[in-house]
Amino acid sequence: MREEISNWLRQSEEDLDKARILFENKKFDGVAFNCHQSVEKSLKALYMLKFNQGEKGHSIIHLASKLSVPQEMLSRVRDLNPEYLVSRYPDIAGGVPADNYDEEIAMRHFKVAKEVLEWVKKQMQK
């Protein structure tokens, strides 16, 4: 595997670990953002492997569609997609982003990010 691809994958793992640490500290908005980052970076790693080029942008729906993510996983990715912005910006969140998240939402996003990372790793072994 090319170094740039393994770098994207490793950073995806680091972002997921940050999400775990933030979850333990009840910083649920940070969990949402880092889960989005983990999914984005793992999908970009797979995209580079499959298409031999990078992909710009932050839409994990776009990446997941291009990579033929299973339909049931794609619906969960759709739920996570807005978190790139909503989890960080008060004007987009309609208030303080931190106030919009709880343990249930954070755990749902964490499970999706973990699922996508595991799926990407399996795809890379094919």
C-alpha positions, 0 to 999 in steps of 0.5 A: 500500500502506498504511504499516502494511503496508509497515512490517510487510514492511520489518521482515520484511526487516530480520529476515531480514537479522539472520538472515543476519548471525547465520548469518555469525557462527555464532549459529544459534539467533538465525538460527532465531528471526529467521527465524520473525520474518521469516516471521511479519511478512511473513505478517502484512503480507499478511494485513493487505492481504487482510483489511484487519485485523491478526492477533494471535498468533505461529503462522505455521502459522495465518497461512499456512493463512489465506493459502492458502500452497502446501502444499509451503511450508506443510510447511516453515513447520510446521518453523519454527513452534516456533522462536518459543519453542524457540530462546530458552527453556532450559525449552522447549528441554530445555537451552541453545537455542544447543546445539540448532542447527547450520549445516544447521538454520539454513540450512534455516530461512533458506531457508524465510524467504526463500522465504516473503518472496518469495512474499508479495511476489508475492502483494502484486503481484496 
